[in-house]
Amino acid sequence: MLLWVSLILLLNGIISFAYVAINSADPTTLWAMLAINFFFYVGISQAGIIFSAYMKIAKSEWGVYFSRLGEILTLAFLPVAVIIFTIIYFGGSEHLFWWAAHNSSDEAAKGHLSPWLNKSFFLWRTIVTWGIFYALSYLYFRTGRLSEKGDATTFDLEKRLNVLASFVMVSFVIAESNLAWDFGMMIIPHWESTIFPAYVWVGNIFAGAAFLFLLSRLFIDSKRLDREHLDSKGKLLLGFTILWIYMFWSQHIVTWYGDLPNIIDPLNKQMGGNYTSVFLVMLVMLFIMPFFALIQKVIKFSAAGLSIVAAIICAGMWLNRYLLIMPVFSDGSEWIVVSWAGISLILAGLAATVLSVLLFFKLFPQVTTIQKMSK
């Protein structure tokens, strides 16, 4: 049932995107919607293995319940991420990136365009940063399965996994920072923010942990989920809620303090006009609701309650990504997010994520959903 529903949603998203892109006089906002979903789903999928990495470094025992699924989420989604990036690169670059448009060549000739803002370099820096991150992720995943397969090792497995986990986390920060620069900063002429990449990847780790819990409800036997898992996961999400609001404040207070027109105007667009209500809802979903919910034991000890909170966090983070990108291309008077194409793209991204994990288990049935503790 899950397989067929996911396939239908994915096909609907592909067909709706193609139809609107072909028949629309100006498909810029449609490409922006695709970029938003790419930004969101790549972010939370890459955060899957990061959950496993920081659980490994922290020597967490409860974390092994979710860690293997997090590793699989990251590796399984790679083909989807590559396909969507390729579509954006070849079909949507000139709609999304002002520097990729034909008239940007004049500015480059005058010496006003940074060498960073180049389509070829855009492609190669993505290939290199992703290549390093996914290669290290696969090596970490493969090493972690050695004890499960009964393979003899001539090295300290636990020590090697800790070292690999550290490298995976560093490569994640580099890859995510590059993604944040390209799809958050480089879509706005002459806009910059030093803390913006950290603001993005902290958000991805936050939403990734929440999404991983929801995914575990589909792929892991709930009978193995005890009160310790729920309580620990709830505390983790509460901690990330506080960390995220700190990063949000740090991102905005520096900009407001400087009050430079070319720097503060993009933020004002995200918070004002037709986007005011979306901005307020986003704050409620990412801080107020999860904070006050997760300090209640009745919520933390309930799988259903924690699932609702996790879903709210994921939806709130999607709105956050929406506000980072859409105000650049639209004044918000037309709500493409509630259009047929907009909703179809959101659900197609979710379906592609679930399908990628389903396909992984079909291709590699010997891989267990719950990681065994290495000795």
DOKE-906194 format. One line per field, with one value per residue (C-alpha): residue number from 1; residue in three letters; x, y, z. Coordinates in Angstrom, 2 decimals, m for minus. Example, Ala and Ser with C-alpha at 12.3 -4.5 7.8 and 13.67 -1.06 7.14 Angstrom:
! DOKE-906194
nr 1:2
rest Ala:Ser
u 12.30:13.67
v m4.50:m1.06
w 7.80:7.14
! end
This chain:
! DOKE-906194
nr 1:2:3:4:5:6:7:8:9:10:11:12:13:14:15:16:17:18:19:20:21:22:23:24:25:26:27:28:29:30:31:32:33:34:35:36:37:38:39:40:41:42:43:44:45:46:47:48:49:50:51:52:53:54:55:56:57:58:59:60:61:62:63:64:65:66:67:68:69:70:71:72:73:74:75:76:77:78:79:80:81:82:83:84:85:86:87:88:89:90:91:92:93:94:95:96:97:98:99:100:101:102:103:104:105:106:107:108:109:110:111:112:113:114:115:116:117:118:119:120:121:122:123:124:125:126:127:128:129:130:131:132:133:134:135:136:137:138:139:140:141:142:143:144:145:146:147:148:149:150:151:152:153:154:155:156:157:158:159:160:161:162:163:164:165:166:167:168:169:170:171:172:173:174:175:176:177:178:179:180:181:182:183:184:185:186:187:188:189:190:191:192:193:194:195:196:197:198:199:200:201:202:203:204:205:206:207:208:209:210:211:212:213:214:215:216:217:218:219:220:221:222:223:224:225:226:227:228:229:230:231:232:233:234:235:236:237:238:239:240:241:242:243:244:245:246:247:248:249:250:251:252:253:254:255:256:257:258:259:260:261:262:263:264:265:266:267:268:269:270:271:272:273:274:275:276:277:278:279:280:281:282:283:284:285:286:287:288:289:290:291:292:293:294:295:296:297:298:299:300:301:302:303:304:305:306:307:308:309:310:311:312:313:314:315:316:317:318:319:320:321:322:323:324:325:326:327:328:329:330:331:332:333:334:335:336:337:338:339:340:341:342:343:344:345:346:347:348:349:350:351:352:353:354:355:356:357:358:359:360:361:362:363:364:365:366:367:368:369:370:371:372:373:374:375
rest Met:Leu:Leu:Trp:Val:Ser:Leu:Ile:Leu:Leu:Leu:Asn:Gly:Ile:Ile:Ser:Phe:Ala:Tyr:Val:Ala:Ile:Asn:Ser:Ala:Asp:Pro:Thr:Thr:Leu:Trp:Ala:Met:Leu:Ala:Ile:Asn:Phe:Phe:Phe:Tyr:Val:Gly:Ile:Ser:Gln:Ala:Gly:Ile:Ile:Phe:Ser:Ala:Tyr:Met:Lys:Ile:Ala:Lys:Ser:Glu:Trp:Gly:Val:Tyr:Phe:Ser:Arg:Leu:Gly:Glu:Ile:Leu:Thr:Leu:Ala:Phe:Leu:Pro:Val:Ala:Val:Ile:Ile:Phe:Thr:Ile:Ile:Tyr:Phe:Gly:Gly:Ser:Glu:His:Leu:Phe:Trp:Trp:Ala:Ala:His:Asn:Ser:Ser:Asp:Glu:Ala:Ala:Lys:Gly:His:Leu:Ser:Pro:Trp:Leu:Asn:Lys:Ser:Phe:Phe:Leu:Trp:Arg:Thr:Ile:Val:Thr:Trp:Gly:Ile:Phe:Tyr:Ala:Leu:Ser:Tyr:Leu:Tyr:Phe:Arg:Thr:Gly:Arg:Leu:Ser:Glu:Lys:Gly:Asp:Ala:Thr:Thr:Phe:Asp:Leu:Glu:Lys:Arg:Leu:Asn:Val:Leu:Ala:Ser:Phe:Val:Met:Val:Ser:Phe:Val:Ile:Ala:Glu:Ser:Asn:Leu:Ala:Trp:Asp:Phe:Gly:Met:Met:Ile:Ile:Pro:His:Trp:Glu:Ser:Thr:Ile:Phe:Pro:Ala:Tyr:Val:Trp:Val:Gly:Asn:Ile:Phe:Ala:Gly:Ala:Ala:Phe:Leu:Phe:Leu:Leu:Ser:Arg:Leu:Phe:Ile:Asp:Ser:Lys:Arg:Leu:Asp:Arg:Glu:His:Leu:Asp:Ser:Lys:Gly:Lys:Leu:Leu:Leu:Gly:Phe:Thr:Ile:Leu:Trp:Ile:Tyr:Met:Phe:Trp:Ser:Gln:His:Ile:Val:Thr:Trp:Tyr:Gly:Asp:Leu:Pro:Asn:Ile:Ile:Asp:Pro:Leu:Asn:Lys:Gln:Met:Gly:Gly:Asn:Tyr:Thr:Ser:Val:Phe:Leu:Val:Met:Leu:Val:Met:Leu:Phe:Ile:Met:Pro:Phe:Phe:Ala:Leu:Ile:Gln:Lys:Val:Ile:Lys:Phe:Ser:Ala:Ala:Gly:Leu:Ser:Ile:Val:Ala:Ala:Ile:Ile:Cys:Ala:Gly:Met:Trp:Leu:Asn:Arg:Tyr:Leu:Leu:Ile:Met:Pro:Val:Phe:Ser:Asp:Gly:Ser:Glu:Trp:Ile:Val:Val:Ser:Trp:Ala:Gly:Ile:Ser:Leu:Ile:Leu:Ala:Gly:Leu:Ala:Ala:Thr:Val:Leu:Ser:Val:Leu:Leu:Phe:Phe:Lys:Leu:Phe:Pro:Gln:Val:Thr:Thr:Ile:Gln:Lys:Met:Ser:Lys
u 0.00:2.75:4.62:1.67:0.62:4.19:4.41:1.13:2.22:5.60:4.09:1.53:4.33:6.34:3.35:2.10:5.55:6.07:2.59:2.86:6.47:5.52:2.28:3.22:4.32:6.68:7.51:9.96:7.86:7.42:11.20:11.43:9.03:11.21:14.29:12.53:11.68:15.17:16.70:14.45:14.56:18.28:18.92:16.93:18.18:21.82:21.12:20.12:23.64:24.62:22.19:24.09:27.43:26.72:25.03:28.20:30.50:28.23:28.26:24.48:22.78:19.23:20.38:21.12:17.37:17.31:20.93:20.90:17.73:19.38:22.38:20.07:18.05:21.18:22.56:19.22:18.20:21.42:20.06:16.97:19.13:21.37:18.38:16.71:19.96:20.56:17.07:17.62:21.10:20.11:16.52:16.15:19.47:18.50:15.18:16.68:20.13:20.36:24.03:23.22:20.92:22.17:22.44:24.80:27.63:27.77:28.27:30.97:32.76:32.83:34.43:31.37:30.66:32.62:34.26:32.23:29.07:29.76:27.65:30.61:32.00:28.50:28.38:31.88:31.77:28.54:30.10:33.22:31.47:28.79:31.34:33.40:30.35:28.69:31.96:32.68:29.06:29.25:32.58:31.06:27.99:30.09:32.45:29.53:28.18:31.42:30.56:27.01:28.27:30.76:33.78:37.06:38.90:42.52:41.66:39.61:36.20:34.74:37.71:37.57:33.84:34.39:37.06:34.88:31.90:33.98:34.98:31.39:30.23:32.91:32.10:28.40:29.08:31.08:28.46:25.57:27.36:27.86:24.18:23.18:25.39:24.04:20.33:20.03:22.55:23.46:19.86:19.94:22.26:24.99:23.47:25.74:25.57:28.43:26.21:23.65:25.21:25.25:21.66:20.72:22.55:21.48:17.92:18.51:19.89:16.85:14.27:16.28:16.04:12.28:11.82:13.88:11.46:8.53:10.37:11.04:7.29:7.06:10.12:10.84:8.65:7.02:7.03:10.77:10.20:10.21:9.80:13.56:13.64:10.68:11.96:15.47:14.18:11.89:14.75:16.90:14.21:13.70:17.42:17.43:14.38:16.35:19.47:17.49:15.86:19.32:20.62:17.53:18.15:21.86:21.09:18.63:20.00:23.31:21.47:19.08:21.97:23.91:20.79:22.43:19.73:21.11:21.48:18.29:15.86:15.77:14.96:12.23:10.63:10.57:8.88:6.60:3.91:2.10:4.61:3.94:1.43:3.71:6.62:4.61:3.27:6.81:8.00:5.08:5.76:9.52:9.73:6.56:4.65:7.55:9.03:5.85:4.86:8.20:8.42:5.31:5.98:2.66:3.86:7.39:6.20:3.63:4.71:1.63:2.22:5.90:4.98:2.65:5.37:7.91:5.51:4.95:8.71:9.18:6.33:7.74:11.20:9.68:8.03:11.41:12.95:9.94:10.61:14.30:13.62:10.12:10.15:13.07:10.83:7.32:5.63:3.43:0.19:m0.20:0.01:1.67:2.23:m1.50:m1.81:m2.09:1.52:2.81:1.15:2.08:5.77:5.75:4.07:6.27:9.37:8.02:7.06:10.51:12.12:9.97:10.40:14.18:14.24:11.79:13.94:17.08:15.56:14.39:17.88:19.71:17.40:20.34:20.72:19.07:16.90:18.36:22.09:23.84:26.17:29.80:32.11
v 0.00:2.44:1.63:2.34:5.52:6.82:5.95:7.74:10.86:10.87:10.49:13.19:15.56:14.86:15.28:18.46:20.05:19.21:20.42:23.79:24.34:23.79:25.79:28.68:31.98:32.56:29.39:31.13:30.57:26.92:26.50:28.25:25.65:22.87:24.54:24.84:21.14:20.22:22.39:20.87:17.17:17.09:18.82:16.41:13.36:14.36:14.92:11.27:9.94:12.92:11.61:8.33:10.15:12.28:9.35:7.32:10.03:10.50:6.71:6.74:3.38:4.54:6.20:2.87:2.38:5.18:5.36:2.67:4.09:7.53:6.14:4.44:7.64:9.57:6.98:5.96:9.53:10.27:9.21:11.39:14.35:13.96:13.77:16.88:18.84:17.91:19.12:22.41:22.87:22.36:23.60:26.09:27.87:30.94:31.18:30.85:32.44:36.03:35.54:32.63:34.73:35.89:39.55:38.69:38.31:42.09:42.53:39.87:41.61:44.80:42.92:43.12:39.38:37.12:34.02:32.05:32.97:30.71:27.79:25.48:26.22:25.83:22.31:21.26:22.54:20.58:17.43:17.74:18.56:15.93:13.41:13.76:13.69:10.66:8.74:9.20:8.39:5.11:4.24:4.93:2.82:m0.04:m0.02:m0.04:m3.23:m5.23:m6.59:m7.40:m9.47:m11.26:m10.03:m10.23:m6.94:m6.18:m2.76:m1.27:m0.98:1.41:3.77:3.75:4.49:7.45:8.86:8.32:9.90:13.03:13.24:12.67:15.56:17.90:16.95:17.49:21.05:21.76:20.26:21.94:25.30:25.09:24.24:27.18:29.58:28.49:28.15:30.74:33.51:33.34:33.81:37.37:39.96:41.17:39.57:37.94:36.57:34.88:32.86:31.87:28.46:27.43:28.62:26.33:23.17:23.43:23.61:20.54:18.57:19.65:18.73:15.65:14.24:14.86:13.32:10.30:9.61:9.74:7.44:4.97:4.67:3.29:1.06:m0.16:m2.37:m0.03:m2.80:m2.23:1.44:1.85:4.77:5.40:5.88:8.24:10.25:10.57:11.51:14.10:15.62:15.71:17.53:19.95:20.71:21.27:23.54:25.80:25.61:26.50:29.57:30.68:30.36:32.16:35.05:35.14:35.23:38.11:40.29:40.91:41.94:44.23:45.77:46.56:47.87:47.90:48.21:45.53:43.10:43.75:44.12:40.37:39.60:42.25:40.57:37.27:38.82:41.47:42.03:38.94:36.73:38.03:35.31:32.58:33.93:33.93:30.42:29.23:30.59:28.98:25.61:25.63:27.07:27.82:24.59:22.11:23.86:23.83:20.38:18.72:19.91:17.82:14.21:13.08:14.14:12.76:9.35:9.04:7.80:9.41:12.72:12.79:11.96:14.97:17.25:15.83:16.42:20.02:20.58:19.21:21.35:24.40:23.83:23.50:26.91:28.26:27.12:28.56:31.96:31.80:31.34:32.32:36.05:36.52:35.60:36.56:39.22:36.51:37.74:34.37:31.39:28.82:26.66:25.82:25.34:21.92:22.08:23.36:20.68:18.02:18.93:18.78:15.37:14.11:15.00:13.09:10.16:10.09:10.00:7.09:5.24:5.59:3.90:1.20:0.49:0.32:m2.41:m4.27:m4.19:m4.90:m7.09:m8.25:m4.76:m4.54:m1.57:m1.36:m1.07:m3.52:m2.11:m2.67:m4.17
w 0.00:1.00:m2.21:m4.50:m2.71:m2.95:m6.65:m7.40:m5.50:m7.24:m10.71:m9.95:m8.94:m12.08:m14.38:m12.69:m12.76:m16.43:m17.40:m15.62:m16.73:m20.38:m20.36:m18.08:m19.61:m16.69:m14.73:m12.37:m9.23:m10.21:m10.41:m7.04:m5.59:m6.97:m5.45:m2.07:m2.01:m3.22:m0.49:2.18:1.28:0.52:3.83:6.01:4.10:4.54:8.24:8.60:8.85:11.00:13.63:13.60:13.73:16.79:18.52:17.90:19.25:22.29:22.84:22.98:23.44:22.74:19.49:17.81:17.44:14.85:13.63:10.93:9.38:9.36:7.47:4.96:4.49:3.51:1.10:m0.42:m1.28:m3.20:m6.65:m6.13:m5.08:m8.14:m10.51:m9.09:m9.03:m12.68:m13.61:m11.79:m13.24:m16.86:m16.77:m13.96:m13.47:m15.48:m13.64:m10.16:m10.32:m11.49:m12.34:m14.67:m16.86:m20.24:m19.21:m16.34:m18.87:m19.24:m15.51:m15.51:m18.35:m16.30:m13.42:m11.15:m11.01:m8.69:m10.22:m7.67:m9.59:m12.53:m13.77:m14.30:m10.86:m9.40:m10.85:m9.84:m6.27:m5.79:m7.27:m5.09:m1.79:m2.31:m3.51:m0.34:1.94:0.36:0.02:3.72:4.56:2.65:4.30:7.73:6.89:5.53:8.51:10.93:9.37:9.72:13.15:12.06:9.14:11.38:9.41:11.29:11.73:12.57:14.01:16.83:15.16:17.70:17.43:13.64:13.66:15.97:13.66:10.58:12.36:12.94:9.28:8.15:10.32:8.97:5.37:6.14:7.31:4.14:1.79:3.60:3.70:m0.04:m0.49:1.72:m0.22:m3.59:m2.83:m0.06:m0.66:m4.34:m5.50:m4.10:m5.73:m3.37:m0.25:2.31:5.83:7.65:9.97:7.32:6.44:10.11:10.47:7.56:8.58:12.22:10.91:8.77:11.73:13.77:11.11:10.12:13.65:13.63:10.17:11.18:14.03:11.61:9.21:12.02:12.53:8.99:8.83:12.38:14.53:17.04:19.67:20.01:20.82:24.61:26.99:27.07:23.30:23.39:26.36:24.93:21.47:23.02:25.01:21.87:19.89:22.78:22.79:19.03:19.38:21.71:19.55:16.43:17.98:19.12:15.55:14.26:16.64:15.81:12.08:12.40:15.22:13.45:10.29:12.17:14.10:10.92:9.17:5.72:3.02:0.67:3.60:5.56:2.64:1.83:5.48:5.54:2.52:4.41:7.44:5.95:3.37:2.19:4.00:7.52:8.38:6.99:9.02:12.25:11.62:10.95:14.32:16.12:14.48:15.03:18.51:20.48:19.78:20.08:23.12:25.19:23.95:24.64:28.24:28.93:29.96:28.55:25.08:25.37:26.54:23.76:20.33:18.75:20.55:19.62:16.01:15.86:17.25:14.78:11.88:13.02:13.16:9.63:8.28:10.04:8.59:5.12:5.65:6.73:3.45:1.62:3.20:2.32:m1.39:m2.54:m1.53:m3.93:m6.87:m5.76:m3.63:m2.15:m3.70:m5.44:m3.11:m5.33:m2.25:m2.14:m5.90:m7.50:m8.70:m5.36:m3.24:m5.80:m5.57:m1.77:m1.73:m4.57:m2.55:0.43:m1.79:m3.41:0.03:1.21:m2.10:m1.97:1.46:0.32:m2.73:m0.59:1.56:m1.56:m3.08:0.17:2.31:4.43:5.95:9.37:10.31:13.81:14.30:16.59:19.21:18.18:20.76
! end
